[in-house]
Amino acid sequence: MTIAAPTAETRWRCTLCGNLTRFDVTRSARVVEYLHFDLAGESKVEETEVLSETIESVRCRWCNAVDQVELVARPGADEAADEAPGA
């Protein structure tokens, strides 16, 4: 089961306990990273380009429910959209 990621207008909510803030997310990502190595051989990621990303599962930290998360509207999302330029 995959679930959509939250957006500027939506957020996750556990359908069992109502949690809105704490989740463990298992995701797969395919990325290209630019690594910079210093002369001592230590590396640092300086750029990351995400080619694809899939959220595989979401577990609620409060009740431990797995894949019981839904997308709900963020409070004030409607007002923010109305105030945006060009809306």
Secondary structure by P-SEA (a helix, b strand, c coil): cccccccccbbbbccccccccbbbbbbcccbbbbbbbcccccccccccccccccccbbbbccccccccbbbbbccaaaaaaaacccc
